[in-house]
């Protein structure tokens, strides 16, 4: 088990390239699950914005390297609607 503070900032790698880093999490307060990660794309996209990626898309976590691989293409992430809190 890890603290969300510990993984905040981890790089996110899509199926074809690095697309950003973890900026936060969406918490389901009914069952305390984390159904979505908030990904900041500003270091990848010129217009950089935040997107949501389902926890179900996580393929692998590299704890030592501070990165997460998701099974979503960069194109799909780029076409995702921006998340604005």
PDB file with SEQRES, HELIX, SHEET and CRYST1 records, atoms N, CA, C and O in Angstrom:
SEQRES   1 A   85  UNK UNK UNK UNK UNK UNK UNK UNK UNK UNK UNK UNK UNK          
SEQRES   2 A   85  UNK UNK UNK UNK UNK UNK UNK UNK UNK UNK UNK UNK UNK          
SEQRES   3 A   85  UNK UNK UNK UNK UNK UNK UNK UNK UNK UNK UNK UNK UNK          
SEQRES   4 A   85  UNK UNK UNK UNK UNK UNK UNK UNK UNK UNK UNK UNK UNK          
SEQRES   5 A   85  UNK UNK UNK UNK UNK UNK UNK UNK UNK UNK UNK UNK UNK          
SEQRES   6 A   85  UNK UNK UNK UNK UNK UNK UNK UNK UNK UNK UNK UNK UNK          
SEQRES   7 A   85  UNK UNK UNK UNK UNK UNK UNK                                  
HELIX    1 AA1 UNK A    4  UNK A    7  1                                   4    
HELIX    2 AA2 UNK A   55  UNK A   57  5                                   3    
HELIX    3 AA3 UNK A   74  UNK A   78  1                                   5    
SHEET    1 AA1 6 UNK A  50  UNK A  54  0                                        
SHEET    2 AA1 6 UNK A  33  UNK A  40 -1                                        
SHEET    3 AA1 6 UNK A  18  UNK A  28 -1                                        
SHEET    4 AA1 6 UNK A  11  UNK A  13 -1                                        
SHEET    5 AA1 6 UNK A  67  UNK A  70  1                                        
SHEET    6 AA1 6 UNK A  58  UNK A  62 -1                                        
CRYST1    1.000    1.000    1.000  90.00  90.00  90.00 P 1           1          
ATOM      1  N   UNK A   1       0.838  -1.164   0.000  1.00  0.00           N  
ATOM      2  CA  UNK A   1       0.000   0.000   0.000  1.00  0.00           C  
ATOM      3  C   UNK A   1       0.894   1.242   0.000  1.00  0.00           C  
ATOM      4  O   UNK A   1       1.903   1.290   0.703  1.00  0.00           O  
ATOM      5  N   UNK A   2       0.518   2.230  -0.785  1.00  0.00           N  
ATOM      6  CA  UNK A   2       1.285   3.469  -0.893  1.00  0.00           C  
ATOM      7  C   UNK A   2       0.381   4.657  -0.602  1.00  0.00           C  
ATOM      8  O   UNK A   2      -0.836   4.588  -0.773  1.00  0.00           O  
ATOM      9  N   UNK A   3       0.980   5.717  -0.171  1.00  0.00           N  
ATOM     10  CA  UNK A   3       0.263   6.964   0.033  1.00  0.00           C  
ATOM     11  C   UNK A   3       0.061   7.637  -1.324  1.00  0.00           C  
ATOM     12  O   UNK A   3       0.930   7.560  -2.193  1.00  0.00           O  
ATOM     13  N   UNK A   4      -1.080   8.294  -1.505  1.00  0.00           N  
ATOM     14  CA  UNK A   4      -1.293   9.033  -2.751  1.00  0.00           C  
ATOM     15  C   UNK A   4      -0.251  10.135  -2.894  1.00  0.00           C  
ATOM     16  O   UNK A   4       0.134  10.476  -4.012  1.00  0.00           O  
ATOM     17  N   UNK A   5       0.211  10.697  -1.780  1.00  0.00           N  
ATOM     18  CA  UNK A   5       1.260  11.726  -1.848  1.00  0.00           C  
ATOM     19  C   UNK A   5       2.543  11.159  -2.437  1.00  0.00           C  
ATOM     20  O   UNK A   5       3.289  11.871  -3.111  1.00  0.00           O  
ATOM     21  N   UNK A   6       2.799   9.889  -2.187  1.00  0.00           N  
ATOM     22  CA  UNK A   6       4.026   9.264  -2.684  1.00  0.00           C  
ATOM     23  C   UNK A   6       4.004   9.079  -4.204  1.00  0.00           C  
ATOM     24  O   UNK A   6       5.041   9.218  -4.853  1.00  0.00           O  
ATOM     25  N   UNK A   7       2.843   8.768  -4.777  1.00  0.00           N  
ATOM     26  CA  UNK A   7       2.783   8.516  -6.219  1.00  0.00           C  
ATOM     27  C   UNK A   7       2.401   9.754  -7.033  1.00  0.00           C  
ATOM     28  O   UNK A   7       2.485   9.739  -8.261  1.00  0.00           O  
ATOM     29  N   UNK A   8       1.988  10.809  -6.364  1.00  0.00           N  
ATOM     30  CA  UNK A   8       1.705  12.067  -7.064  1.00  0.00           C  
ATOM     31  C   UNK A   8       3.007  12.540  -7.705  1.00  0.00           C  
ATOM     32  O   UNK A   8       4.042  12.618  -7.044  1.00  0.00           O  
ATOM     33  N   UNK A   9       2.945  12.851  -8.989  1.00  0.00           N  
ATOM     34  CA  UNK A   9       4.143  13.239  -9.724  1.00  0.00           C  
ATOM     35  C   UNK A   9       4.739  12.114 -10.555  1.00  0.00           C  
ATOM     36  O   UNK A   9       5.599  12.367 -11.399  1.00  0.00           O  
ATOM     37  N   UNK A  10       4.298  10.858 -10.335  1.00  0.00           N  
ATOM     38  CA  UNK A  10       4.802   9.754 -11.152  1.00  0.00           C  
ATOM     39  C   UNK A  10       4.518  10.029 -12.626  1.00  0.00           C  
ATOM     40  O   UNK A  10       3.453  10.538 -12.977  1.00  0.00           O  
ATOM     41  N   UNK A  11       5.475   9.690 -13.484  1.00  0.00           N  
ATOM     42  CA  UNK A  11       5.288   9.830 -14.926  1.00  0.00           C  
ATOM     43  C   UNK A  11       4.246   8.829 -15.406  1.00  0.00           C  
ATOM     44  O   UNK A  11       4.136   7.724 -14.876  1.00  0.00           O  
ATOM     45  N   UNK A  12       3.482   9.233 -16.418  1.00  0.00           N  
ATOM     46  CA  UNK A  12       2.499   8.346 -17.034  1.00  0.00           C  
ATOM     47  C   UNK A  12       2.958   8.058 -18.458  1.00  0.00           C  
ATOM     48  O   UNK A  12       3.206   8.973 -19.243  1.00  0.00           O  
ATOM     49  N   UNK A  13       3.067   6.785 -18.774  1.00  0.00           N  
ATOM     50  CA  UNK A  13       3.470   6.352 -20.111  1.00  0.00           C  
ATOM     51  C   UNK A  13       2.286   5.672 -20.784  1.00  0.00           C  
ATOM     52  O   UNK A  13       1.759   4.680 -20.282  1.00  0.00           O  
ATOM     53  N   UNK A  14       1.877   6.216 -21.923  1.00  0.00           N  
ATOM     54  CA  UNK A  14       0.832   5.589 -22.733  1.00  0.00           C  
ATOM     55  C   UNK A  14       1.463   4.413 -23.469  1.00  0.00           C  
ATOM     56  O   UNK A  14       2.631   4.094 -23.248  1.00  0.00           O  
ATOM     57  N   UNK A  15       0.700   3.774 -24.334  1.00  0.00           N  
ATOM     58  CA  UNK A  15       1.229   2.622 -25.070  1.00  0.00           C  
ATOM     59  C   UNK A  15       2.348   3.012 -26.017  1.00  0.00           C  
ATOM     60  O   UNK A  15       3.135   2.161 -26.433  1.00  0.00           O  
ATOM     61  N   UNK A  16       2.430   4.299 -26.363  1.00  0.00           N  
ATOM     62  CA  UNK A  16       3.396   4.715 -27.375  1.00  0.00           C  
ATOM     63  C   UNK A  16       4.327   5.848 -26.969  1.00  0.00           C  
ATOM     64  O   UNK A  16       5.265   6.149 -27.707  1.00  0.00           O  
ATOM     65  N   UNK A  17       4.107   6.487 -25.826  1.00  0.00           N  
ATOM     66  CA  UNK A  17       5.010   7.554 -25.384  1.00  0.00           C  
ATOM     67  C   UNK A  17       4.610   8.071 -24.008  1.00  0.00           C  
ATOM     68  O   UNK A  17       3.528   7.772 -23.502  1.00  0.00           O  
ATOM     69  N   UNK A  18       5.510   8.853 -23.414  1.00  0.00           N  
ATOM     70  CA  UNK A  18       5.221   9.511 -22.140  1.00  0.00           C  
ATOM     71  C   UNK A  18       4.219  10.633 -22.409  1.00  0.00           C  
ATOM     72  O   UNK A  18       4.362  11.379 -23.377  1.00  0.00           O  
ATOM     73  N   UNK A  19       3.196  10.749 -21.540  1.00  0.00           N  
ATOM     74  CA  UNK A  19       2.158  11.742 -21.810  1.00  0.00           C  
ATOM     75  C   UNK A  19       1.914  12.703 -20.648  1.00  0.00           C  
ATOM     76  O   UNK A  19       1.078  13.598 -20.774  1.00  0.00           O  
ATOM     77  N   UNK A  20       2.597  12.555 -19.549  1.00  0.00           N  
ATOM     78  CA  UNK A  20       2.390  13.473 -18.444  1.00  0.00           C  
ATOM     79  C   UNK A  20       2.757  12.860 -17.115  1.00  0.00           C  
ATOM     80  O   UNK A  20       3.565  11.934 -17.038  1.00  0.00           O  
ATOM     81  N   UNK A  21       2.147  13.394 -16.062  1.00  0.00           N  
ATOM     82  CA  UNK A  21       2.410  12.900 -14.712  1.00  0.00           C  
ATOM     83  C   UNK A  21       1.140  12.961 -13.870  1.00  0.00           C  
ATOM     84  O   UNK A  21       0.202  13.692 -14.189  1.00  0.00           O  
ATOM     85  N   UNK A  22       1.126  12.187 -12.797  1.00  0.00           N  
ATOM     86  CA  UNK A  22      -0.039  12.167 -11.913  1.00  0.00           C  
ATOM     87  C   UNK A  22      -0.113  13.486 -11.160  1.00  0.00           C  
ATOM     88  O   UNK A  22       0.843  13.913 -10.514  1.00  0.00           O  
ATOM     89  N   UNK A  23      -1.279  14.119 -11.261  1.00  0.00           N  
ATOM     90  CA  UNK A  23      -1.512  15.381 -10.568  1.00  0.00           C  
ATOM     91  C   UNK A  23      -2.428  15.191  -9.371  1.00  0.00           C  
ATOM     92  O   UNK A  23      -2.416  16.002  -8.445  1.00  0.00           O  
ATOM     93  N   UNK A  24      -3.222  14.125  -9.382  1.00  0.00           N  
ATOM     94  CA  UNK A  24      -4.143  13.882  -8.280  1.00  0.00           C  
ATOM     95  C   UNK A  24      -4.986  12.656  -8.532  1.00  0.00           C  
ATOM     96  O   UNK A  24      -4.709  11.869  -9.437  1.00  0.00           O  
ATOM     97  N   UNK A  25      -6.016  12.500  -7.724  1.00  0.00           N  
ATOM     98  CA  UNK A  25      -6.865  11.318  -7.774  1.00  0.00           C  
ATOM     99  C   UNK A  25      -8.314  11.716  -7.549  1.00  0.00           C  
ATOM    100  O   UNK A  25      -8.596  12.717  -6.891  1.00  0.00           O  
ATOM    101  N   UNK A  26      -9.230  10.927  -8.098  1.00  0.00           N  
ATOM    102  CA  UNK A  26     -10.646  11.062  -7.807  1.00  0.00           C  
ATOM    103  C   UNK A  26     -10.984   9.965  -6.804  1.00  0.00           C  
ATOM    104  O   UNK A  26     -10.727   8.787  -7.056  1.00  0.00           O  
ATOM    105  N   UNK A  27     -11.553  10.345  -5.683  1.00  0.00           N  
ATOM    106  CA  UNK A  27     -11.891   9.407  -4.621  1.00  0.00           C  
ATOM    107  C   UNK A  27     -13.391   9.155  -4.599  1.00  0.00           C  
ATOM    108  O   UNK A  27     -14.185  10.096  -4.603  1.00  0.00           O  
ATOM    109  N   UNK A  28     -13.779   7.878  -4.575  1.00  0.00           N  
ATOM    110  CA  UNK A  28     -15.173   7.504  -4.385  1.00  0.00           C  
ATOM    111  C   UNK A  28     -15.389   7.420  -2.880  1.00  0.00           C  
ATOM    112  O   UNK A  28     -14.900   6.494  -2.233  1.00  0.00           O  
ATOM    113  N   UNK A  29     -16.119   8.382  -2.319  1.00  0.00           N  
ATOM    114  CA  UNK A  29     -16.259   8.427  -0.867  1.00  0.00           C  
ATOM    115  C   UNK A  29     -17.250   7.402  -0.307  1.00  0.00           C  
ATOM    116  O   UNK A  29     -17.421   7.308   0.909  1.00  0.00           O  
ATOM    117  N   UNK A  30     -17.898   6.641  -1.180  1.00  0.00           N  
ATOM    118  CA  UNK A  30     -18.789   5.575  -0.691  1.00  0.00           C  
ATOM    119  C   UNK A  30     -18.016   4.314  -0.342  1.00  0.00           C  
ATOM    120  O   UNK A  30     -18.301   3.665   0.664  1.00  0.00           O  
ATOM    121  N   UNK A  31     -17.023   3.962  -1.185  1.00  0.00           N  
ATOM    122  CA  UNK A  31     -16.266   2.737  -0.912  1.00  0.00           C  
ATOM    123  C   UNK A  31     -14.757   2.976  -0.787  1.00  0.00           C  
ATOM    124  O   UNK A  31     -13.987   2.021  -0.682  1.00  0.00           O  
ATOM    125  N   UNK A  32     -14.334   4.234  -0.798  1.00  0.00           N  
ATOM    126  CA  UNK A  32     -12.939   4.638  -0.636  1.00  0.00           C  
ATOM    127  C   UNK A  32     -12.019   4.138  -1.752  1.00  0.00           C  
ATOM    128  O   UNK A  32     -10.810   4.015  -1.556  1.00  0.00           O  
ATOM    129  N   UNK A  33     -12.594   3.853  -2.918  1.00  0.00           N  
ATOM    130  CA  UNK A  33     -11.772   3.441  -4.053  1.00  0.00           C  
ATOM    131  C   UNK A  33     -11.264   4.687  -4.793  1.00  0.00           C  
ATOM    132  O   UNK A  33     -11.771   5.791  -4.596  1.00  0.00           O  
ATOM    133  N   UNK A  34     -10.271   4.487  -5.630  1.00  0.00           N  
ATOM    134  CA  UNK A  34      -9.712   5.556  -6.461  1.00  0.00           C  
ATOM    135  C   UNK A  34      -9.966   5.196  -7.923  1.00  0.00           C  
ATOM    136  O   UNK A  34      -9.083   4.646  -8.580  1.00  0.00           O  
ATOM    137  N   UNK A  35     -11.154   5.495  -8.442  1.00  0.00           N  
ATOM    138  CA  UNK A  35     -11.504   5.058  -9.788  1.00  0.00           C  
ATOM    139  C   UNK A  35     -10.748   5.777 -10.912  1.00  0.00           C  
ATOM    140  O   UNK A  35     -10.633   5.241 -12.014  1.00  0.00           O  
ATOM    141  N   UNK A  36     -10.238   6.971 -10.650  1.00  0.00           N  
ATOM    142  CA  UNK A  36      -9.541   7.730 -11.695  1.00  0.00           C  
ATOM    143  C   UNK A  36      -8.288   8.392 -11.154  1.00  0.00           C  
ATOM    144  O   UNK A  36      -8.225   8.812  -9.998  1.00  0.00           O  
ATOM    145  N   UNK A  37      -7.282   8.474 -12.037  1.00  0.00           N  
ATOM    146  CA  UNK A  37      -6.116   9.303 -11.749  1.00  0.00           C  
ATOM    147  C   UNK A  37      -6.239  10.553 -12.612  1.00  0.00           C  
ATOM    148  O   UNK A  37      -6.725  10.497 -13.741  1.00  0.00           O  
ATOM    149  N   UNK A  38      -5.799  11.660 -12.075  1.00  0.00           N  
ATOM    150  CA  UNK A  38      -5.789  12.917 -12.815  1.00  0.00           C  
ATOM    151  C   UNK A  38      -4.388  13.080 -13.376  1.00  0.00           C  
ATOM    152  O   UNK A  38      -3.409  13.103 -12.630  1.00  0.00           O  
ATOM    153  N   UNK A  39      -4.297  13.193 -14.709  1.00  0.00           N  
ATOM    154  CA  UNK A  39      -3.005  13.291 -15.378  1.00  0.00           C  
ATOM    155  C   UNK A  39      -2.828  14.696 -15.942  1.00  0.00           C  
ATOM    156  O   UNK A  39      -3.677  15.196 -16.680  1.00  0.00           O  
ATOM    157  N   UNK A  40      -1.718  15.318 -15.583  1.00  0.00           N  
ATOM    158  CA  UNK A  40      -1.368  16.640 -16.100  1.00  0.00           C  
ATOM    159  C   UNK A  40      -0.516  16.435 -17.355  1.00  0.00           C  
ATOM    160  O   UNK A  40       0.535  15.797 -17.296  1.00  0.00           O  
ATOM    161  N   UNK A  41      -0.970  16.976 -18.487  1.00  0.00           N  
ATOM    162  CA  UNK A  41      -0.282  16.767 -19.771  1.00  0.00           C  
ATOM    163  C   UNK A  41       0.531  17.979 -20.206  1.00  0.00           C  
ATOM    164  O   UNK A  41       1.005  18.014 -21.342  1.00  0.00           O  
ATOM    165  N   UNK A  42       0.706  18.971 -19.344  1.00  0.00           N  
ATOM    166  CA  UNK A  42       1.347  20.229 -19.767  1.00  0.00           C  
ATOM    167  C   UNK A  42       2.784  20.067 -20.261  1.00  0.00           C  
ATOM    168  O   UNK A  42       3.248  20.889 -21.050  1.00  0.00           O  
ATOM    169  N   UNK A  43       3.498  19.038 -19.822  1.00  0.00           N  
ATOM    170  CA  UNK A  43       4.868  18.829 -20.300  1.00  0.00           C  
ATOM    171  C   UNK A  43       4.908  18.070 -21.626  1.00  0.00           C  
ATOM    172  O   UNK A  43       5.974  17.873 -22.208  1.00  0.00           O  
ATOM    173  N   UNK A  44       3.731  17.648 -22.095  1.00  0.00           N  
ATOM    174  CA  UNK A  44       3.645  16.900 -23.354  1.00  0.00           C  
ATOM    175  C   UNK A  44       2.904  17.698 -24.418  1.00  0.00           C  
ATOM    176  O   UNK A  44       3.382  17.825 -25.545  1.00  0.00           O  
ATOM    177  N   UNK A  45       1.757  18.228 -24.070  1.00  0.00           N  
ATOM    178  CA  UNK A  45       0.955  18.990 -25.030  1.00  0.00           C  
ATOM    179  C   UNK A  45       1.201  20.484 -24.855  1.00  0.00           C  
ATOM    180  O   UNK A  45       1.245  20.971 -23.725  1.00  0.00           O  
ATOM    181  N   UNK A  46       1.363  21.213 -25.949  1.00  0.00           N  
ATOM    182  CA  UNK A  46       1.583  22.660 -25.846  1.00  0.00           C  
ATOM    183  C   UNK A  46       0.464  23.374 -25.085  1.00  0.00           C  
ATOM    184  O   UNK A  46       0.719  24.322 -24.342  1.00  0.00           O  
ATOM    185  N   UNK A  47      -0.764  22.919 -25.273  1.00  0.00           N  
ATOM    186  CA  UNK A  47      -1.891  23.547 -24.589  1.00  0.00           C  
ATOM    187  C   UNK A  47      -2.167  22.893 -23.243  1.00  0.00           C  
ATOM    188  O   UNK A  47      -3.153  23.226 -22.585  1.00  0.00           O  
ATOM    189  N   UNK A  48      -1.319  21.977 -22.830  1.00  0.00           N  
ATOM    190  CA  UNK A  48      -1.415  21.194 -21.605  1.00  0.00           C  
ATOM    191  C   UNK A  48      -2.655  21.364 -20.759  1.00  0.00           C  
ATOM    192  O   UNK A  48      -2.996  22.476 -20.356  1.00  0.00           O  
ATOM    193  N   UNK A  49      -3.307  20.297 -20.497  1.00  0.00           N  
ATOM    194  CA  UNK A  49      -4.484  20.283 -19.649  1.00  0.00           C  
ATOM    195  C   UNK A  49      -4.499  18.964 -18.885  1.00  0.00           C  
ATOM    196  O   UNK A  49      -3.650  18.099 -19.104  1.00  0.00           O  
ATOM    197  N   UNK A  50      -5.459  18.820 -17.999  1.00  0.00           N  
ATOM    198  CA  UNK A  50      -5.572  17.597 -17.201  1.00  0.00           C  
ATOM    199  C   UNK A  50      -6.645  16.691 -17.779  1.00  0.00           C  
ATOM    200  O   UNK A  50      -7.673  17.163 -18.265  1.00  0.00           O  
ATOM    201  N   UNK A  51      -6.401  15.386 -17.725  1.00  0.00           N  
ATOM    202  CA  UNK A  51      -7.366  14.387 -18.181  1.00  0.00           C  
ATOM    203  C   UNK A  51      -7.521  13.327 -17.097  1.00  0.00           C  
ATOM    204  O   UNK A  51      -6.657  13.159 -16.236  1.00  0.00           O  
ATOM    205  N   UNK A  52      -8.643  12.620 -17.162  1.00  0.00           N  
ATOM    206  CA  UNK A  52      -8.872  11.505 -16.249  1.00  0.00           C  
ATOM    207  C   UNK A  52      -8.557  10.197 -16.953  1.00  0.00           C  
ATOM    208  O   UNK A  52      -8.910  10.009 -18.118  1.00  0.00           O  
ATOM    209  N   UNK A  53      -7.899   9.303 -16.252  1.00  0.00           N  
ATOM    210  CA  UNK A  53      -7.640   7.960 -16.763  1.00  0.00           C  
ATOM    211  C   UNK A  53      -8.114   6.973 -15.703  1.00  0.00           C  
ATOM    212  O   UNK A  53      -7.754   7.085 -14.531  1.00  0.00           O  
ATOM    213  N   UNK A  54      -8.915   6.019 -16.120  1.00  0.00           N  
ATOM    214  CA  UNK A  54      -9.443   5.021 -15.202  1.00  0.00           C  
ATOM    215  C   UNK A  54      -8.315   4.168 -14.619  1.00  0.00           C  
ATOM    216  O   UNK A  54      -7.340   3.856 -15.303  1.00  0.00           O  
ATOM    217  N   UNK A  55      -8.460   3.804 -13.368  1.00  0.00           N  
ATOM    218  CA  UNK A  55      -7.483   2.911 -12.736  1.00  0.00           C  
ATOM    219  C   UNK A  55      -7.438   1.559 -13.452  1.00  0.00           C  
ATOM    220  O   UNK A  55      -6.441   0.842 -13.365  1.00  0.00           O  
ATOM    221  N   UNK A  56      -8.514   1.212 -14.158  1.00  0.00           N  
ATOM    222  CA  UNK A  56      -8.553  -0.056 -14.883  1.00  0.00           C  
ATOM    223  C   UNK A  56      -7.589  -0.072 -16.069  1.00  0.00           C  
ATOM    224  O   UNK A  56      -7.278  -1.142 -16.593  1.00  0.00           O  
ATOM    225  N   UNK A  57      -7.119   1.081 -16.491  1.00  0.00           N  
ATOM    226  CA  UNK A  57      -6.191   1.178 -17.622  1.00  0.00           C  
ATOM    227  C   UNK A  57      -4.733   0.987 -17.201  1.00  0.00           C  
ATOM    228  O   UNK A  57      -3.853   0.898 -18.057  1.00  0.00           O  
ATOM    229  N   UNK A  58      -4.474   0.925 -15.919  1.00  0.00           N  
ATOM    230  CA  UNK A  58      -3.093   0.780 -15.449  1.00  0.00           C  
ATOM    231  C   UNK A  58      -2.597  -0.630 -15.753  1.00  0.00           C  
ATOM    232  O   UNK A  58      -3.187  -1.622 -15.325  1.00  0.00           O  
ATOM    233  N   UNK A  59      -1.514  -0.690 -16.490  1.00  0.00           N  
ATOM    234  CA  UNK A  59      -0.893  -1.971 -16.865  1.00  0.00           C  
ATOM    235  C   UNK A  59       0.215  -2.358 -15.892  1.00  0.00           C  
ATOM    236  O   UNK A  59       0.330  -3.518 -15.498  1.00  0.00           O  
ATOM    237  N   UNK A  60       1.037  -1.364 -15.506  1.00  0.00           N  
ATOM    238  CA  UNK A  60       2.188  -1.656 -14.657  1.00  0.00           C  
ATOM    239  C   UNK A  60       2.588  -0.414 -13.875  1.00  0.00           C  
ATOM    240  O   UNK A  60       2.394   0.719 -14.316  1.00  0.00           O  
ATOM    241  N   UNK A  61       3.154  -0.667 -12.700  1.00  0.00           N  
ATOM    242  CA  UNK A  61       3.680   0.414 -11.873  1.00  0.00           C  
ATOM    243  C   UNK A  61       5.148   0.113 -11.600  1.00  0.00           C  
ATOM    244  O   UNK A  61       5.498  -0.981 -11.158  1.00  0.00           O  
ATOM    245  N   UNK A  62       5.994   1.087 -11.866  1.00  0.00           N  
ATOM    246  CA  UNK A  62       7.418   0.968 -11.567  1.00  0.00           C  
ATOM    247  C   UNK A  62       7.675   1.818 -10.330  1.00  0.00           C  
ATOM    248  O   UNK A  62       7.923   3.019 -10.437  1.00  0.00           O  
ATOM    249  N   UNK A  63       7.616   1.194  -9.158  1.00  0.00           N  
ATOM    250  CA  UNK A  63       7.772   1.927  -7.899  1.00  0.00           C  
ATOM    251  C   UNK A  63       9.143   2.570  -7.813  1.00  0.00           C  
ATOM    252  O   UNK A  63       9.256   3.728  -7.412  1.00  0.00           O  
ATOM    253  N   UNK A  64      10.180   1.845  -8.179  1.00  0.00           N  
ATOM    254  CA  UNK A  64      11.543   2.378  -8.076  1.00  0.00           C  
ATOM    255  C   UNK A  64      11.784   3.513  -9.076  1.00  0.00           C  
ATOM    256  O   UNK A  64      12.491   4.475  -8.779  1.00  0.00           O  
ATOM    257  N   UNK A  65      11.180   3.387 -10.275  1.00  0.00           N  
ATOM    258  CA  UNK A  65      11.389   4.392 -11.307  1.00  0.00           C  
ATOM    259  C   UNK A  65      10.391   5.530 -11.281  1.00  0.00           C  
ATOM    260  O   UNK A  65      10.552   6.513 -12.005  1.00  0.00           O  
ATOM    261  N   UNK A  66       9.361   5.414 -10.457  1.00  0.00           N  
ATOM    262  CA  UNK A  66       8.372   6.482 -10.339  1.00  0.00           C  
ATOM    263  C   UNK A  66       7.546   6.690 -11.594  1.00  0.00           C  
ATOM    264  O   UNK A  66       7.329   7.823 -12.024  1.00  0.00           O  
ATOM    265  N   UNK A  67       7.084   5.583 -12.185  1.00  0.00           N  
ATOM    266  CA  UNK A  67       6.281   5.712 -13.400  1.00  0.00           C  
ATOM    267  C   UNK A  67       5.176   4.661 -13.453  1.00  0.00           C  
ATOM    268  O   UNK A  67       5.231   3.627 -12.788  1.00  0.00           O  
ATOM    269  N   UNK A  68       4.175   4.970 -14.268  1.00  0.00           N  
ATOM    270  CA  UNK A  68       3.032   4.085 -14.460  1.00  0.00           C  
ATOM    271  C   UNK A  68       2.790   3.943 -15.955  1.00  0.00           C  
ATOM    272  O   UNK A  68       2.856   4.923 -16.696  1.00  0.00           O  
ATOM    273  N   UNK A  69       2.511   2.724 -16.395  1.00  0.00           N  
ATOM    274  CA  UNK A  69       2.184   2.452 -17.799  1.00  0.00           C  
ATOM    275  C   UNK A  69       0.685   2.187 -17.888  1.00  0.00           C  
ATOM    276  O   UNK A  69       0.138   1.387 -17.128  1.00  0.00           O  
ATOM    277  N   UNK A  70       0.026   2.871 -18.831  1.00  0.00           N  
ATOM    278  CA  UNK A  70      -1.405   2.658 -19.051  1.00  0.00           C  
ATOM    279  C   UNK A  70      -1.623   2.097 -20.449  1.00  0.00           C  
ATOM    280  O   UNK A  70      -0.835   2.355 -21.358  1.00  0.00           O  
ATOM    281  N   UNK A  71      -2.701   1.326 -20.617  1.00  0.00           N  
ATOM    282  CA  UNK A  71      -2.980   0.692 -21.911  1.00  0.00           C  
ATOM    283  C   UNK A  71      -3.894   1.568 -22.770  1.00  0.00           C  
ATOM    284  O   UNK A  71      -4.915   1.113 -23.287  1.00  0.00           O  
ATOM    285  N   UNK A  72      -3.501   2.829 -22.906  1.00  0.00           N  
ATOM    286  CA  UNK A  72      -4.226   3.812 -23.706  1.00  0.00           C  
ATOM    287  C   UNK A  72      -3.201   4.505 -24.589  1.00  0.00           C  
ATOM    288  O   UNK A  72      -2.091   4.792 -24.141  1.00  0.00           O  
ATOM    289  N   UNK A  73      -3.557   4.775 -25.826  1.00  0.00           N  
ATOM    290  CA  UNK A  73      -2.611   5.449 -26.726  1.00  0.00           C  
ATOM    291  C   UNK A  73      -2.560   6.943 -26.431  1.00  0.00           C  
ATOM    292  O   UNK A  73      -3.502   7.515 -25.881  1.00  0.00           O  
ATOM    293  N   UNK A  74      -1.457   7.557 -26.804  1.00  0.00           N  
ATOM    294  CA  UNK A  74      -1.316   9.003 -26.651  1.00  0.00           C  
ATOM    295  C   UNK A  74      -2.388   9.734 -27.452  1.00  0.00           C  
ATOM    296  O   UNK A  74      -2.888  10.770 -27.013  1.00  0.00           O  
ATOM    297  N   UNK A  75      -2.744   9.209 -28.614  1.00  0.00           N  
ATOM    298  CA  UNK A  75      -3.788   9.822 -29.444  1.00  0.00           C  
ATOM    299  C   UNK A  75      -5.119   9.858 -28.693  1.00  0.00           C  
ATOM    300  O   UNK A  75      -5.808  10.879 -28.702  1.00  0.00           O  
ATOM    301  N   UNK A  76      -5.483   8.755 -28.046  1.00  0.00           N  
ATOM    302  CA  UNK A  76      -6.740   8.718 -27.282  1.00  0.00           C  
ATOM    303  C   UNK A  76      -6.719   9.704 -26.118  1.00  0.00           C  
ATOM    304  O   UNK A  76      -7.730  10.339 -25.818  1.00  0.00           O  
ATOM    305  N   UNK A  77      -5.589   9.828 -25.478  1.00  0.00           N  
ATOM    306  CA  UNK A  77      -5.479  10.768 -24.366  1.00  0.00           C  
ATOM    307  C   UNK A  77      -5.576  12.203 -24.875  1.00  0.00           C  
ATOM    308  O   UNK A  77      -6.228  13.049 -24.262  1.00  0.00           O  
ATOM    309  N   UNK A  78      -4.918  12.466 -26.005  1.00  0.00           N  
ATOM    310  CA  UNK A  78      -4.957  13.809 -26.597  1.00  0.00           C  
ATOM    311  C   UNK A  78      -6.386  14.190 -26.980  1.00  0.00           C  
ATOM    312  O   UNK A  78      -6.752  15.363 -26.907  1.00  0.00           O  
ATOM    313  N   UNK A  79      -7.194  13.213 -27.388  1.00  0.00           N  
ATOM    314  CA  UNK A  79      -8.582  13.475 -27.803  1.00  0.00           C  
ATOM    315  C   UNK A  79      -9.569  13.444 -26.622  1.00  0.00           C  
ATOM    316  O   UNK A  79     -10.763  13.678 -26.807  1.00  0.00           O  
ATOM    317  N   UNK A  80      -9.077  13.161 -25.434  1.00  0.00           N  
ATOM    318  CA  UNK A  80      -9.941  13.127 -24.245  1.00  0.00           C  
ATOM    319  C   UNK A  80     -10.371  14.549 -23.874  1.00  0.00           C  
ATOM    320  O   UNK A  80      -9.634  15.510 -24.098  1.00  0.00           O  
ATOM    321  N   UNK A  81     -11.559  14.667 -23.310  1.00  0.00           N  
ATOM    322  CA  UNK A  81     -11.969  15.997 -22.855  1.00  0.00           C  
ATOM    323  C   UNK A  81     -11.124  16.431 -21.658  1.00  0.00           C  
ATOM    324  O   UNK A  81     -10.753  15.600 -20.830  1.00  0.00           O  
ATOM    325  N   UNK A  82     -10.824  17.702 -21.563  1.00  0.00           N  
ATOM    326  CA  UNK A  82     -10.050  18.178 -20.401  1.00  0.00           C  
ATOM    327  C   UNK A  82     -10.858  18.014 -19.112  1.00  0.00           C  
ATOM    328  O   UNK A  82     -12.084  18.123 -19.106  1.00  0.00           O  
ATOM    329  N   UNK A  83     -10.146  17.753 -18.044  1.00  0.00           N  
ATOM    330  CA  UNK A  83     -10.775  17.673 -16.725  1.00  0.00           C  
ATOM    331  C   UNK A  83     -10.505  18.982 -16.013  1.00  0.00           C  
ATOM    332  O   UNK A  83      -9.359  19.419 -15.905  1.00  0.00           O  
ATOM    333  N   UNK A  84     -11.559  19.600 -15.531  1.00  0.00           N  
ATOM    334  CA  UNK A  84     -11.421  20.860 -14.805  1.00  0.00           C  
ATOM    335  C   UNK A  84     -12.209  20.750 -13.524  1.00  0.00           C  
ATOM    336  O   UNK A  84     -13.427  20.574 -13.547  1.00  0.00           O  
ATOM    337  N   UNK A  85     -11.532  20.852 -12.430  1.00  0.00           N  
ATOM    338  CA  UNK A  85     -12.158  20.718 -11.124  1.00  0.00           C  
ATOM    339  C   UNK A  85     -12.933  21.933 -10.741  1.00  0.00           C  
ATOM    340  O   UNK A  85     -13.522  21.975  -9.661  1.00  0.00           O  
TER     341      UNK A  85                                                      
END                                                                             
